[in-house]
Amino acid sequence: MKTLMVVDPRRCSECQDCINACQKAHGVARVKKSSTVPIFCMQCHPDKAPCARICPTGAIREDEGTLMVDEDACILCRLCMIACPVGMMVIDEDHKCVQKCTLCLDAEGVIPACVDACKDNVLKIFSVEDLEELKKDLSFTEVLNEAMKAYQDKVG
């Protein structure tokens, strides 16, 4: 099932709790802060993700609908960092490889650490299917149509 992070920038207090929780969970923050809101991996479609397509060793692979980095296969060439459209590949110095947001599928938590830590309720996790269902609710239609168009433009 394809899963996406949805950020409500109007609610963000710029506290950086999401970034700190991510760093605590993974040793390196896989989320970055823009001038006001957190920026996450766009969770591109695995067949179209620039980071995976450019990786010379195939270290970035799909697992349960999310792209994961195989630490043993990563040669730290940094091509994925250049290819990522939002600059969300980060270097994990301890493991000598690149990392990216996996929505914590590689961690023990039930929900991503950043979502759990966000006291302002800024971060939400949705499946693409859930978003399609929400489009039927007229109060969400305009916002979701814009979000889905932006997502499809990025991965299509």
MDAnalysis code that builds the backbone (N, CA, C; Angstrom):
import MDAnalysis as mda
import numpy as np

u = mda.Universe.empty(468, n_residues=156, atom_resindex=np.repeat(np.arange(156), 3), trajectory=True)
u.add_TopologyAttr("name", ["N", "CA", "C"] * 156)
u.add_TopologyAttr("resid", np.arange(1, 157))
u.add_TopologyAttr("resname", ["MET", "LYS", "THR", "LEU", "MET", "VAL", "VAL", "ASP", "PRO", "ARG", "ARG", "CYS", "SER", "GLU", "CYS", "GLN", "ASP", "CYS", "ILE", "ASN", "ALA", "CYS", "GLN", "LYS", "ALA", "HIS", "GLY", "VAL", "ALA", "ARG", "VAL", "LYS", "LYS", "SER", "SER", "THR", "VAL", "PRO", "ILE", "PHE", "CYS", "MET", "GLN", "CYS", "HIS", "PRO", "ASP", "LYS", "ALA", "PRO", "CYS", "ALA", "ARG", "ILE", "CYS", "PRO", "THR", "GLY", "ALA", "ILE", "ARG", "GLU", "ASP", "GLU", "GLY", "THR", "LEU", "MET", "VAL", "ASP", "GLU", "ASP", "ALA", "CYS", "ILE", "LEU", "CYS", "ARG", "LEU", "CYS", "MET", "ILE", "ALA", "CYS", "PRO", "VAL", "GLY", "MET", "MET", "VAL", "ILE", "ASP", "GLU", "ASP", "HIS", "LYS", "CYS", "VAL", "GLN", "LYS", "CYS", "THR", "LEU", "CYS", "LEU", "ASP", "ALA", "GLU", "GLY", "VAL", "ILE", "PRO", "ALA", "CYS", "VAL", "ASP", "ALA", "CYS", "LYS", "ASP", "ASN", "VAL", "LEU", "LYS", "ILE", "PHE", "SER", "VAL", "GLU", "ASP", "LEU", "GLU", "GLU", "LEU", "LYS", "LYS", "ASP", "LEU", "SER", "PHE", "THR", "GLU", "VAL", "LEU", "ASN", "GLU", "ALA", "MET", "LYS", "ALA", "TYR", "GLN", "ASP", "LYS", "VAL", "GLY"])
u.atoms.positions = np.array([
    [0.848, -1.181, 0.000],
    [0.000, 0.000, 0.000],
    [0.894, 1.244, 0.000],
    [0.681, 2.143, -0.918],
    [1.452, 3.379, -1.031],
    [1.018, 4.357, 0.050],
    [1.971, 4.840, 0.829],
    [1.694, 5.731, 1.950],
    [2.406, 7.060, 1.765],
    [1.742, 8.139, 2.163],
    [2.289, 9.484, 2.015],
    [2.211, 10.255, 3.327],
    [3.135, 11.166, 3.525],
    [3.111, 12.087, 4.654],
    [2.423, 13.353, 4.184],
    [1.459, 13.822, 4.956],
    [0.764, 15.065, 4.651],
    [1.070, 16.043, 5.775],
    [1.496, 17.254, 5.400],
    [1.897, 18.282, 6.365],
    [0.907, 19.439, 6.291],
    [0.420, 19.869, 7.457],
    [-0.458, 21.043, 7.528],
    [0.394, 22.225, 7.994],
    [0.895, 23.034, 7.071],
    [1.818, 24.108, 7.435],
    [1.194, 25.182, 8.324],
    [-0.102, 25.309, 8.296],
    [-0.761, 26.333, 9.121],
    [-0.652, 26.022, 10.604],
    [-0.468, 24.766, 10.950],
    [-0.422, 24.365, 12.356],
    [0.996, 24.280, 12.915],
    [2.001, 24.281, 12.069],
    [3.382, 24.065, 12.515],
    [3.879, 25.237, 13.352],
    [4.366, 24.917, 14.553],
    [4.899, 25.947, 15.453],
    [6.417, 26.080, 15.319],
    [7.013, 25.315, 14.402],
    [8.452, 25.340, 14.153],
    [9.263, 24.862, 15.349],
    [8.704, 23.926, 16.123],
    [9.350, 23.455, 17.345],
    [10.507, 22.488, 17.105],
    [10.552, 21.827, 15.981],
    [11.554, 20.846, 15.590],
    [11.462, 19.523, 16.343],
    [10.348, 19.269, 17.019],
    [10.160, 17.982, 17.699],
    [10.205, 16.821, 16.712],
    [9.671, 17.017, 15.511],
    [9.669, 15.949, 14.505],
    [11.097, 15.599, 14.085],
    [11.910, 16.607, 13.906],
    [13.298, 16.394, 13.498],
    [14.076, 15.697, 14.604],
    [13.885, 16.146, 15.832],
    [14.580, 15.536, 16.968],
    [14.157, 14.083, 17.174],
    [12.873, 13.795, 17.020],
    [12.382, 12.420, 17.176],
    [12.952, 11.515, 16.087],
    [13.032, 12.027, 14.878],
    [13.589, 11.255, 13.763],
    [15.062, 10.944, 14.034],
    [15.796, 11.931, 14.482],
    [17.217, 11.722, 14.765],
    [17.401, 10.714, 15.898],
    [16.562, 10.793, 16.904],
    [16.652, 9.848, 18.015],
    [16.336, 8.424, 17.553],
    [15.344, 8.283, 16.699],
    [14.932, 6.954, 16.229],
    [15.928, 6.329, 15.259],
    [16.597, 7.153, 14.450],
    [17.425, 6.616, 13.367],
    [18.900, 6.987, 13.446],
    [19.277, 7.821, 14.386],
    [20.666, 8.234, 14.493],
    [21.007, 9.421, 13.611],
    [20.197, 9.656, 12.609],
    [20.352, 10.797, 11.718],
    [18.948, 11.259, 11.342],
    [18.761, 12.570, 11.305],
    [17.430, 13.090, 10.947],
    [17.186, 12.884, 9.460],
    [16.117, 12.191, 9.142],
    [15.728, 11.948, 7.751],
    [14.686, 12.957, 7.306],
    [14.489, 13.979, 8.088],
    [13.572, 15.079, 7.781],
    [14.363, 16.358, 7.972],
    [14.051, 17.352, 7.176],
    [14.738, 18.639, 7.283],
    [13.717, 19.729, 7.498],
    [14.164, 20.850, 7.976],
    [13.277, 21.977, 8.228],
    [13.543, 23.037, 7.168],
    [12.481, 23.489, 6.536],
    [12.614, 24.636, 5.641],
    [12.565, 25.859, 6.537],
    [12.280, 27.003, 5.984],
    [12.206, 28.199, 6.830],
    [11.050, 28.113, 7.821],
    [10.033, 27.307, 7.514],
    [8.901, 27.226, 8.432],
    [8.391, 25.824, 8.724],
    [8.377, 24.930, 7.772],
    [7.771, 23.611, 7.974],
    [8.771, 22.488, 7.701],
    [8.507, 21.307, 8.250],
    [9.383, 20.169, 7.947],
    [9.187, 19.710, 6.504],
    [10.273, 19.247, 5.908],
    [10.255, 18.738, 4.542],
    [10.604, 17.252, 4.601],
    [9.787, 16.437, 3.961],
    [9.966, 14.993, 3.989],
    [10.225, 14.460, 2.591],
    [10.731, 13.248, 2.526],
    [10.826, 12.518, 1.276],
    [9.427, 12.470, 0.674],
    [9.327, 12.622, -0.630],
    [8.024, 12.620, -1.295],
    [7.473, 11.209, -1.478],
    [8.239, 10.185, -1.097],
    [7.813, 8.795, -1.243],
    [7.375, 8.540, -2.691],
    [8.264, 8.878, -3.605],
    [7.993, 8.700, -5.037],
    [7.612, 7.259, -5.352],
    [6.924, 7.093, -6.461],
    [6.589, 5.752, -6.926],
    [7.903, 5.000, -7.146],
    [8.019, 3.783, -6.623],
    [9.285, 3.046, -6.720],
    [9.843, 2.899, -8.128],
    [8.979, 2.811, -9.131],
    [9.463, 2.668, -10.509],
    [9.959, 3.980, -11.100],
    [9.582, 5.094, -10.482],
    [9.916, 6.399, -11.046],
    [10.801, 7.255, -10.147],
    [11.138, 6.783, -8.981],
    [11.916, 7.578, -8.032],
    [13.313, 7.875, -8.582],
    [13.659, 9.160, -8.705],
    [14.977, 9.507, -9.238],
    [16.132, 8.907, -8.436],
    [15.995, 8.847, -7.112],
    [17.076, 8.305, -6.276],
    [17.327, 6.833, -6.600],
    [16.267, 6.065, -6.755],
    [16.408, 4.635, -7.045],
    [16.888, 4.398, -8.475],
    [16.396, 5.209, -9.384],
    [16.754, 5.016, -10.790],
    [18.226, 5.303, -11.065],
    [18.806, 6.239, -10.311],
    [20.192, 6.622, -10.577],
    [21.202, 5.787, -9.788],
    [20.762, 5.088, -8.772],
    [21.683, 4.330, -7.917],
    [22.394, 3.235, -8.712],
    [23.722, 3.304, -8.807],
    [24.449, 2.343, -9.633],
    [24.487, 0.927, -9.051],
    [24.230, 0.785, -7.745],
    [24.286, -0.541, -7.129],
    [22.907, -1.117, -6.830],
    [21.845, -0.356, -7.109],
    [20.501, -0.828, -6.794],
    [20.230, -0.874, -5.303],
    [20.916, -0.028, -4.549],
    [20.782, -0.038, -3.091],
    [19.448, 0.520, -2.612],
    [18.745, 1.243, -3.467],
    [17.454, 1.815, -3.076],
    [16.372, 0.972, -3.731],
    [15.650, 0.227, -2.873],
    [14.676, -0.748, -3.361],
    [13.339, -0.608, -2.642],
    [12.304, -1.089, -3.310],
    [10.964, -1.063, -2.719],
    [10.803, -2.204, -1.716],
    [10.189, -1.866, -0.593],
    [9.811, -2.850, 0.408],
    [8.477, -2.405, 0.994],
    [7.439, -3.176, 0.758],
    [6.096, -2.857, 1.248],
    [5.610, -1.482, 0.785],
    [5.910, -1.127, -0.460],
    [5.423, 0.123, -1.029],
    [6.275, 1.342, -0.730],
    [7.343, 1.175, 0.022],
    [8.211, 2.295, 0.380],
    [9.646, 1.981, -0.035],
    [10.334, 2.980, -0.531],
    [11.726, 2.789, -0.912],
    [12.607, 2.784, 0.333],
    [13.483, 1.799, 0.392],
    [14.404, 1.643, 1.510],
    [15.829, 1.607, 0.958],
    [16.790, 2.000, 1.782],
    [18.192, 1.950, 1.394],
    [18.823, 0.702, 2.008],
    [19.417, -0.119, 1.177],
    [20.169, -1.278, 1.639],
    [21.561, -0.780, 2.012],
    [21.815, -0.695, 3.313],
    [23.076, -0.131, 3.797],
    [24.289, -0.885, 3.271],
    [24.162, -2.194, 3.124],
    [25.297, -2.988, 2.653],
    [25.603, -2.750, 1.178],
    [24.582, -2.411, 0.394],
    [24.774, -2.198, -1.043],
    [25.169, -0.755, -1.378],
    [24.905, 0.182, -0.461],
    [25.211, 1.597, -0.715],
    [26.717, 1.817, -0.714],
    [27.220, 2.453, -1.761],
    [28.657, 2.751, -1.859],
    [28.939, 4.227, -1.571],
    [27.940, 4.946, -1.123],
    [28.046, 6.357, -0.741],
    [28.566, 7.232, -1.892],
    [28.081, 6.933, -3.097],
    [28.492, 7.715, -4.265],
    [27.790, 9.074, -4.301],
    [26.676, 9.194, -3.582],
    [25.896, 10.424, -3.451],
    [25.092, 10.820, -4.699],
    [25.020, 9.958, -5.683],
    [24.225, 10.272, -6.873],
    [22.750, 10.447, -6.509],
    [22.272, 9.652, -5.568],
    [20.864, 9.766, -5.157],
    [20.595, 11.119, -4.515],
    [21.585, 11.666, -3.824],
    [21.426, 12.976, -3.186],
    [21.266, 14.061, -4.243],
    [21.962, 13.902, -5.341],
    [21.863, 14.861, -6.437],
    [20.522, 14.708, -7.154],
    [20.079, 13.471, -7.324],
    [18.856, 13.191, -8.084],
    [17.577, 13.510, -7.324],
    [17.606, 13.458, -6.005],
    [16.387, 13.664, -5.218],
    [15.829, 15.069, -5.454],
    [14.572, 15.174, -5.898],
    [14.001, 16.485, -6.233],
    [13.801, 17.412, -5.034],
    [13.783, 16.861, -3.826],
    [13.611, 17.715, -2.639],
    [14.808, 17.640, -1.698],
    [15.884, 17.013, -2.122],
    [17.110, 16.975, -1.328],
    [16.974, 16.231, -0.011],
    [16.239, 15.125, -0.004],
    [15.966, 14.446, 1.256],
    [16.787, 13.187, 1.507],
    [17.801, 12.959, 0.740],
    [18.717, 11.861, 1.040],
    [19.773, 12.434, 1.979],
    [20.052, 11.745, 3.066],
    [21.012, 12.227, 4.053],
    [22.091, 11.186, 4.292],
    [23.255, 11.645, 4.698],
    [24.366, 10.735, 4.957],
    [24.328, 10.298, 6.408],
    [24.412, 8.987, 6.618],
    [24.516, 8.402, 7.945],
    [25.986, 8.041, 8.145],
    [26.689, 8.903, 8.844],
    [28.128, 8.720, 9.030],
    [28.448, 7.435, 9.791],
    [27.616, 7.078, 10.769],
    [27.872, 5.874, 11.559],
    [27.806, 4.604, 10.722],
    [26.835, 4.542, 9.803],
    [26.659, 3.351, 8.977],
    [27.321, 3.468, 7.605],
    [27.912, 4.623, 7.328],
    [28.609, 4.867, 6.057],
    [27.723, 4.565, 4.846],
    [26.524, 5.168, 4.880],
    [25.598, 5.009, 3.770],
    [24.643, 6.200, 3.747],
    [23.820, 6.239, 2.718],
    [22.796, 7.270, 2.620],
    [21.529, 6.727, 3.278],
    [20.705, 7.621, 3.769],
    [19.415, 7.246, 4.350],
    [18.341, 8.151, 3.775],
    [17.099, 7.703, 3.893],
    [15.945, 8.494, 3.483],
    [14.787, 8.141, 4.395],
    [13.792, 8.978, 4.397],
    [12.608, 8.704, 5.192],
    [11.929, 7.446, 4.666],
    [11.596, 6.565, 5.584],
    [10.884, 5.337, 5.232],
    [9.534, 5.292, 5.944],
    [9.129, 6.428, 6.505],
    [7.924, 6.492, 7.332],
    [8.050, 5.500, 8.490],
    [9.292, 5.287, 8.915],
    [9.657, 4.421, 10.049],
    [9.275, 2.959, 9.849],
    [9.154, 2.512, 8.603],
    [8.886, 1.101, 8.365],
    [10.060, 0.233, 8.801],
    [11.244, 0.830, 8.908],
    [12.415, 0.086, 9.340],
    [12.671, 0.254, 10.840],
    [11.710, 0.801, 11.564],
    [11.828, 0.995, 13.012],
    [10.754, 0.174, 13.722],
    [10.785, 0.194, 15.030],
    [9.864, -0.632, 15.799],
    [8.510, 0.014, 16.067],
    [8.387, 1.313, 15.887],
    [7.146, 1.998, 16.218],
    [5.997, 1.660, 15.289],
    [4.787, 1.862, 15.782],
    [3.592, 1.620, 14.979],
    [3.360, 2.776, 14.009],
    [3.637, 3.991, 14.472],
    [3.532, 5.169, 13.622],
    [4.902, 5.824, 13.556],
    [5.161, 6.614, 12.523],
    [6.462, 7.266, 12.412],
    [6.792, 8.120, 13.647],
    [8.054, 8.131, 14.017],
    [8.505, 8.862, 15.200],
    [8.144, 10.341, 15.117],
    [8.236, 10.920, 13.924],
    [7.934, 12.346, 13.766],
    [6.458, 12.638, 14.032],
    [5.589, 11.757, 13.554],
    [4.149, 11.931, 13.751],
    [3.822, 11.805, 15.239],
    [4.424, 10.826, 15.887],
    [4.198, 10.613, 17.310],
    [4.669, 11.804, 18.143],
    [5.760, 12.434, 17.718],
    [6.336, 13.543, 18.485],
    [5.658, 14.882, 18.240],
    [4.889, 15.009, 17.178],
    [4.319, 16.303, 16.797],
    [3.145, 16.686, 17.698],
    [3.395, 17.606, 18.587],
    [2.354, 18.036, 19.538],
    [1.325, 18.955, 18.890],
    [1.654, 19.509, 17.732],
    [0.744, 20.425, 17.042],
    [-0.170, 19.723, 16.043],
    [-0.031, 18.393, 15.929],
    [-0.869, 17.608, 15.022],
    [-0.736, 18.084, 13.571],
    [0.497, 18.367, 13.187],
    [0.805, 18.885, 11.855],
    [0.952, 17.760, 10.828],
    [1.425, 16.613, 11.276],
    [1.788, 15.519, 10.383],
    [0.736, 14.418, 10.401],
    [0.371, 13.967, 9.213],
    [-0.604, 12.882, 9.073],
    [-0.077, 11.891, 8.046],
    [-0.378, 10.623, 8.252],
    [-0.022, 9.573, 7.319],
    [-1.305, 9.085, 6.649],
    [-1.271, 9.031, 5.321],
    [-2.418, 8.559, 4.556],
    [-1.929, 7.594, 3.486],
    [-2.764, 6.642, 3.156],
    [-2.490, 5.832, 1.978],
    [-3.099, 6.594, 0.799],
    [-2.609, 6.321, -0.381],
    [-3.167, 6.949, -1.578],
    [-4.647, 6.575, -1.691],
    [-4.971, 5.359, -1.300],
    [-6.370, 4.908, -1.328],
    [-7.232, 5.733, -0.366],
    [-6.699, 6.020, 0.846],
    [-7.428, 6.854, 1.810],
    [-7.698, 8.234, 1.234],
    [-6.704, 8.792, 0.554],
    [-6.871, 10.121, -0.030],
    [-7.933, 10.108, -1.120],
    [-7.977, 9.041, -1.886],
    [-9.012, 8.918, -2.918],
    [-10.398, 8.887, -2.278],
    [-10.534, 8.195, -1.156],
    [-11.815, 8.141, -0.437],
    [-12.191, 9.511, 0.109],
    [-11.200, 10.233, 0.647],
    [-11.470, 11.558, 1.197],
    [-11.924, 12.547, 0.123],
    [-11.506, 12.306, -1.116],
    [-11.917, 13.200, -2.204],
    [-13.431, 13.203, -2.380],
    [-14.086, 12.152, -1.935],
    [-15.540, 12.071, -2.049],
    [-16.233, 13.000, -1.047],
    [-15.520, 13.376, 0.025],
    [-16.053, 14.314, 1.014],
    [-15.861, 15.720, 0.445],
    [-16.932, 16.404, 0.142],
    [-16.862, 17.695, -0.536],
    [-16.042, 18.732, 0.203],
    [-15.974, 18.659, 1.539],
    [-15.200, 19.655, 2.289],
    [-13.697, 19.495, 2.051],
    [-13.259, 18.313, 1.609],
    [-11.847, 18.073, 1.364],
    [-11.484, 18.080, -0.114],
    [-12.465, 18.098, -0.973],
    [-12.239, 17.873, -2.396],
    [-11.214, 18.810, -3.013],
    [-11.356, 20.110, -2.823],
    [-10.452, 21.064, -3.463],
    [-9.010, 20.888, -2.990],
    [-8.822, 20.786, -1.682],
    [-7.478, 20.638, -1.119],
    [-6.841, 19.327, -1.571],
    [-7.599, 18.242, -1.524],
    [-7.045, 16.947, -1.910],
    [-6.767, 16.857, -3.402],
    [-7.606, 17.453, -4.220],
    [-7.332, 17.462, -5.660],
    [-6.010, 18.154, -5.953],
    [-5.750, 19.261, -5.267],
    [-4.481, 19.973, -5.444],
    [-3.310, 19.123, -4.964],
    [-3.468, 18.479, -3.818],
    [-2.396, 17.647, -3.267],
    [-2.109, 16.446, -4.172],
    [-3.141, 15.784, -4.646],
    [-2.956, 14.626, -5.522],
    [-2.342, 15.039, -6.855],
    [-2.732, 16.200, -7.372],
    [-2.147, 16.681, -8.625],
    [-0.660, 16.939, -8.425],
    [-0.294, 17.574, -7.317],
    [1.123, 17.847, -7.039],
    [1.890, 16.555, -6.891],
    [1.302, 15.570, -6.218],
    [1.968, 14.266, -6.053],
    [2.160, 13.589, -7.406],
    [1.117, 13.547, -8.215],
    [1.207, 12.881, -9.511],
    [2.159, 13.605, -10.449],
    [2.231, 14.924, -10.358],
    [3.177, 15.676, -11.184],
    [4.616, 15.324, -10.812],
    [4.852, 15.123, -9.522],
    [6.215, 14.812, -9.052],
    [6.653, 13.404, -9.436],
    [5.725, 12.455, -9.403],
    [6.095, 11.062, -9.682],
    [5.796, 10.642, -11.112],
    [5.032, 11.441, -11.799],
    [4.621, 11.040, -13.149],
    [5.503, 11.582, -14.169],
])
